[in-house]
């Protein structure tokens, strides 16, 4: 698989990564299966999709433990990205913690769970409103100096975007979000220690990051890890309107996954499916290939918990979209909220 460069330190990872969260957090617990998840992670490394994206809060802690079992055998093949900055209470209530002492302890704990001596990319999951972000970032920079971390990143997941209407990527009237507040935060931490990567939601139906965040990354050589690049599974074309989700599945509370909105957004999937048919591919593979064309610094990180899904996603790295494909995709109606 093609390798892409992350940050000024020229760290290299596969063009498509693996989001490990669904194995332990956010989706239906009844479908979690440790051995199946281990096979999925091994499959990712086999295909070259070696960026393994996890976090201490996933589980909490169990996701890092799972990845650690694989790293114990195959550390040299993996690019490990994990996160700190969020704590999960017994009632699943999540709070930010950016205190420097906590950051140092969290890193050491992640290293133990991951069974490794160094984390390739350490991301701040959320900025703590009670702690100046420069203090948090300074503590993270000390981890690089200590040799525990190779590079630093910022997660912009959950960042509130100011919405407006503007043409993007040839689609008139597409709603895009403006990540001005995220960019201001990035400018602040960049003064303390270089940002190697930013993680934000980016997919064919969620393009808020294209407006401000991607240009910021492009001009500074910063990697953009595209989270939820398959729209929480919607862009794979395997979900049907009204199918319902179990209460512990994040999609049960997502406005785009109501029966009404899923039905309204079917033209998006239909367009992906038409393009896919010309290539003997799947709608999800087309959605990932579209992201890869946005720039060499973009690395889609689709979440998966089954080996067959991991291998299907990895094959998207070899899919070349034609000018006809891109024009047809650009003409599709924007996703509705």
Order of alpha helices (4+ residues) and beta strands (2+ residues): beta-beta-beta-alpha-beta-alpha-beta-beta-beta-alpha-beta-alpha-beta-beta-beta-alpha-beta-alpha-beta-alpha-alpha-alpha-beta-alpha-alpha
